[in-house]
Amino acid sequence: MCKKTAFVKKVILAATAAFCFAFPAAADYNKFNLPDSTEIRRVVKDSWLASSLDEIRNRNIEARVNEAGVKFQIRLEEGVDDFAVIIAPQSLLNVDLIGKDNSSQKVQMEVYPSGAPGSWVLYRNKDTGKPTKICMFFNQDAEVYIQFQPSENKTFADMIVFNSYAARSVPVGISFESLYTMSFADVYKITAQCLPWQKVAVVPKQYHAPLQMAAVIRENLSRIDYADDACYNERGKLYSISTGKPFKIIAEDDGTSYDDLVQKKEIEDNRLTLSTAGFLKWIIDGLVEPRLGTKLSIGDLLQPTVEYYTAGKNGVLSQKWNLSFTLDWSRNLAAKALSARSSKNYNFTDGGVDVTVEPFSSEIVNGKLVNTTGYIKDSGYSVAKLKSILYVLAVTEPSYCYLGAIRQSSKLVHDEMVFNECAIFFPYFDDTGRFGCTVFENGRELTLEKFCGTYSDSFVHLERVKCDDSFFPQ
């Protein structure tokens, strides 16, 4: 680590890379390959964990090394109502140090994030000094962790995934204070049957097909021009989804024919003209055509999948407007993709293409705990829950991508929600175990955070599609 000399004052931290973890295998490691602070916590229990706040305030930040040679930092952080004693393992942060002469020097700086894998944090009330919870971090994503809370003579456990509770207030048969010196390996053994570890136990290097498909799509994005209602039919011809007729490209008044325009635009220039729904079909055609020798029929994808009560509000509106366009489209696309992999012709109702999992019991909204609504039939999930849902799906279904039909407020029908937009999601974990999700919509790539921000008040209905290395879009 660089010494804190006058030189450091002259430099600027210019670029930050990912945390680098290099933990050697040793006896106090566990199946999650985490650094363990058990021995350190035994040594500092009285001085850091059980002392008064005033005594802890007078202590300097302390560094200790466990038996495996991993360095931990012990420090105090104060909040408004509570304070935290943090015991965090060392991480190395790659940075560029840039001097006034613009010279650059790559260095690794020691950091000790409170949410790094292997971190252990004790929270105590400032007024009473009583412990309120212990958080243990085992994942590359700090927002996925377990916490324990005392209540009278009992201890309860929570498992949290991006503000959603995969498990809440689960009783565990140990005293709260025993957690002060318990290893993560022992915690896992005690909770293996009562906490849903299968939802969060990441196994990297299972995501080649999703990443490969996303890479191929990304390489083709520069070829795509957006046009509302445009889609390629089963013969690869550009058609209108709504009319079932050849898509009309408006030409300049130079006498150029439609056929000449299509040939120039899509053959000579190697361009694609696609709508939001046509974009998803183009992707699924890239999976289906290598197996069936043909693309999908537009008419087959327009088959309705939602039944409305005739005399109800939606039933009346559906006679004039298509309220479930992208839901029908996505369901039928996913069913056709499943059928192409099988000898059976699947319908969306019998193919398991709808994602209806209910992995969470409650969630944190604006700092308050509320019950979660989970999956809603023919609506899907609130976009606010999408990240946590995709995280669990990435763990439990590592070789899938998901078509998303977006249910949002209609621009044409007042106070009504309709399915007019759609996207595709490729959730994955990188080789370090960190969660990521590639999102494509309307022929462009965007981050999951950007998507969720854009559609924050909407719902998204997810459809499973098995990824494949044999992916060859038009």
N, C-alpha and C positions, 0 to 999 in steps of 0.2 A: 504494500500500500504506500502511496506517496506520503512523504513527511509533510506536516503542516508548516511549511516555511513560507517565506515571502514569495517564492515562485508560484505557489498555489494561488496566491491572491491575484496574480497577473493573468491567470488562465480562465477560460470559460468552458463550462461543460457544454459540449456541442452536440454530441449524438449519444443516444443511449441504446444499448442492445439488450437482449433478454437476459434474465438471471441465469447464471451457470451453476449447476449443482454437481459436485463431484464427490460423492460420499463413498468411502470404502466399505466393503462388506465386513461385518463384524457381528459379534454375538448379540449386541443390543439393538440390532436392526430387525426388521420384521418383514412380512410379506409385501408391505407397501414400500419397502426400501427407504424408510424414513430415518433420519438421525434422531436419536432418543436422548432426552435430558434427564432420565430417571435418576442417575447417580448424582447429577448436579443438584436436582431438586431436593434430594435427601440431605445434601450438605448445607443448602441455603434455606431449608424449611423454616428454621427459627429466625434467621436474620432478615429474610426477604418476604416469606409467605405469611408468617404469623405475627410479625412486628407491627407496631402502631404506625399510622401514616407519618407522624412526625419523625419517628426513627428512620423510616424508609427514605423520607425526603433528605435526611442528612447523609445518606449513603451515596457514593459515587457509582456511576455505571460500572458494572463489573463484567469481566470476561472470564469464562472457564472453558476447559476442554474436556469432553467426555472420554470414556475409555477407548473409543474408536478413533480418537484424534480429531473430532469435529469441534470447532470452536463455537461457543454459544455466548450471547450477550444477555445480561440481566439488567433490566432498567424499569423505571417507574414512569407511567404516563397518567396524567390526571384529567378527568372529565368534570362536568358540572356537579353531578351527584355521586359519582363513584371514581375509583382509581384502579389502575390495572398494573399488575406486576407481569412483565413480559419476559419470557425466556425463549429467545429466538436463535436459530442456527445461522451461521455465517453463509452469506451468498456473495457471489462475485459479480459485480456489475461492470460490464465493458463500457468504457467511455473514451472519447477523444478529448485530450487536453490541448487547447489551441492558445498559443501565445500571442502577444501583440504583433509579432512579425508574421502572423498567420501560419507559423510552423505547427505541425500536428504531431502529437505523441499518443499512442494507444496505451492505455493502462487499465488495470483491473482494480476496482475499489471495493473494499469490504462494506457490505450493508447487512442489516439484520431486520428484515421486514417482519412485522408481527403476524402476518398471514402466510409466511413461507411454510412449505411442508416441514413438519417436525416442530413447529412453534407451539408453545404452551402458554396460555394467558389466564391468569386469575384475576377476577373482578371482585372488588369489595366496596361496600357502602362507605362513603366519606364520613357520615355522621356517626354511625354505629361501629364501623370497622368490620362488620359481619360480611362473610363471603356471599356473593350473589350468583356467581356462575364461573365455570371453567370452560374455556374454548380450546379445542385441540384441532390443529390444522394438518391435514394429511394429503392435500391435493394441490396441484400446481395452480388451481384457481382458488384464491383466498375466500371467495364467496361460497365455497362448498366446504362445510366443516361440521363437527359435532360439538355440542355443548351440554354441560351438566349443571343442574340447578338443585340446591338443597331446599327441602320443605319439611320442617319439623325434623323427624329422624329418618327421613327417606331421601333418596336421590333420584332425580328424573333426567332422562336424556332426550335431546332433540337432534335431528339430523336436518341440516338446512342446505338447500340448493338454490342459490340466487334468490334469496328472500322468500322461497317457498319451503314449507315443511314437508319433507319426505317422511318424517316421523316426529311426533310431538308428545312431550310429557310421558315418555315410556319409563316405567319404574325399573330400576336396576338394583339388584340386591347387594349393594355395597354402601359403605358410609361415604359421605362427601369428602371428608378429610383424607380418606385412603387414596383418593385421586391425586393428592399432592405428590405422592411418591410412586405412583403406579406407572408402569411402562405402557406405551401405546400398544404393544403386542398383547399385554394382559387386558387392556381395555377392549381390544378387538375380540378376544376370546370370550369375555364376559357378555358382550353385546352382539355376538355373531348371530344369535337366534332371535333377538328382539329388535334389532335395527336393520333396515333394508340395505345392507352393504352392496347387494347386487345392483342397486340403482346408481351407485357412485364409484364402484371399484373399476378404475380405468385400466384397460389392457391396450397399450399402444401397438402400432404396426399392424392394425387390422383394416386400414382405411385406404388401401391402394386403389380399389375400384372407384370409390366416390371421388378421391382426389384426381384420379386420371380423367374421369368424366368432366369434372369441373375445369381441368386444364384444357381439354379439347374445346369445351364451350367458350372458355376465355379467349382462346386463340382465334375464334371465329367472330367475336363480337364486332370487330372493326368492319366486317362485311355486311352487317345488318342495318337496314333502314326501317324505321318504324312507320307503319301505316295502319290506321284503325281498320279492323275487320279483315285484314289480309292473312291468308293461310294457304299452304301448299296442300293439294289434294293427294289422293292415293297414287296418282300418276306423276306427281311432282310439278303440277301446273298450279299457277297462282290463281286462287279463287277467293270469292267473297264468302265469309262464313254465314252472313245473314241472308244472302240471296241465293246461294248455291250456284252462282254464275261466275264466269271469268272476272277477275278483279280488274276494275277500270283504272288504268294509270292515265292521269290527265297530262296530255302532251302539249307542248308549245304549238302554236299555229304554224307549223312548218310542213304539214302533210304527212308526218310520221305516223305509221299505223301502230295499232296496239301490239300486234305480233312483233313488229320490228323493235318497238320499245322494250318489250320483255326480253327479246334476244340480246339486245345491246346491254341492257341493265344487268341481266342475270347470268349471261354466258360470257360475254366479252369482258365485262367489268367484275365478274365473279361476285355479284351482290345478291343479297337476300332481302325480301320485303316481307315484314312480319308484324302482326299485331301482338298484343300481350298473350292472347290465347294461342295464336299461331306459333309464337315462340316456344311455348311448352310442347305443342305438337311436334315441332321441328326436333326438339330434344328426344321425345319418346320415339319418334320415327327412327332416330339414330340407333335406338335399341332394338326396335321391332323389325326393321327392314333386313338386317343381316340374318335374322332367323326365318322370316316369312317370305322374303324376296319382294315385298311390296310395302308401301306406306299405308297409313290408316286412312279410312274413309271419314271425311268431315261429317257426313250424315250420321254415322254411328256414334260420333262423339257428342252429338246434340241431343241424344235420347234423354228424356227427363228422368231424374232420380229422386225428385221430391214430390210428394203428393200433398196438395193443399185442400183444405175443406172448402168445398165449392161455394158455400154461402158465407164463409168467413172473409175477413178483410183481404188476406193474402190471396185467397181463392179468386176474389173479384179482380184484384189487381193483376194476378197472373194471366188473366184472359186478355190483357192488353200489353203487359210488360213481362219480360222474362226475368223473374226475380232471382233465379238460381243458375244463371248462365255458366259462370266459371266453376261452380260446384259440380254441375252436371258434366262439364267438359273435363275437369280434373279427375273425377271419379271414373269416367269412362276411359280416359287415357290410362289410368293406373290399372283398371281391369283388363284392358287390351294388352298392356305390357306383361301382366301376369299370365294371361292366356298364351302369349307368344312363347313363354318359357315352359308351357305345359301342353299336354295333349287335350286338356279340357278347356272349354270356352267359358270363362268366368264372367259373372255379373258382379258389380261392385258389392252387392249384398251378400254374396257367398264366397267372396275371395279374400276377405280380411284386408281389403285395401284401405278402408277407413281407419284412421288412428283414433282410438277411443280410450286410451289408457288414462287411468286416474292415479298418478303417482303421488299426489300431494293432498294433505288434509286441510291445510290452512296456509296463509301467506302474510307477509308484512307489507302493509300499505300505508305510506306516510308515517312510518314509525309505529303503527298500530297493528295488532294481530287481528285478522278477520278470517272467517271461514271461506275457503275457496269454492267457486262454483264448478271448477273442473270442466269436463267435456259437456257440451250442450248439443243434443241431436240436431243435425242439419244446420248447425251454426259453427261448431268447433270450439276453439279455445280463445279466450281473451288474448290479444296480442301482448298484453302486459306479462303473461305467463309463458310466452313463446320460448324465451331463452332457456328457462328451467326445463320445459317439456323437451326441447331439442337436445339438451344435455343428457337427460335420462335416455332418450331414444338413441343417442350416439353410443352410450354405454351398452344398452341392451340389444340394439339392432345395428351393429357396426357396418354392415354392407348395404345400407339403404340410403336413398335420398327421398325427399318428400315434396310432392306437389302441394301448393298452398292456394286454396280459393279464398279470396279476401271478401268478407262481408262488411260493408261499410254503408254510411248514410247515402241515400240516393240523391242525385242531383236533379232528378226529374220528378220523383214521387215524394212529396213532403212527408217527413217523419217516418220514412220506411227504410229498412236495411236491405241491400241487394248485393248479389255476387256479380261484380263487373270486372274485377281485377284478379290477377293470379301471379304466382311466383314459384320458384323452386329452391329448395334448401338442401345443402350438402353439409350436415354436421359431421365433425370428426375430432380426433385428438391427435396432436402432433407427436413426434417421437419422444418428447419429454413428458407427455401426458397432459398438456395444456389444451383446453377446449377451444375449438374454432368452428365457424359456420360460414360457408360461402353461399351467398344469395344472388340469384339472377332474376331480374324482372324487366320486361319490356326491352329485351336485347341489351341489357346493361348489367354490370356487376355492382353490388353495393354491400355495405357491411350490415350485419344483423342489427347493430345499434341504430343505423340509419333507417332501416326498414321499420323497426319497432317505433322509432320516433315519428315517422311519416304516418303510420297507421295506429297510433297509440289508442284511439277510441274505437278500434275495429275488432273483428274476430277473424280468425284464420282456421279453415278446415283443412286438415292434413291428410294426404293419401300416400301410402307406401309404394315405392317403386324400387325393385332390386337393382343395384348398380352392377355394371358389367364392363370388363375391359374391352369387350367387342362392341364398341360404341362408334358408329360412323355416320354422323349427321350429314345431310345434303350439303 
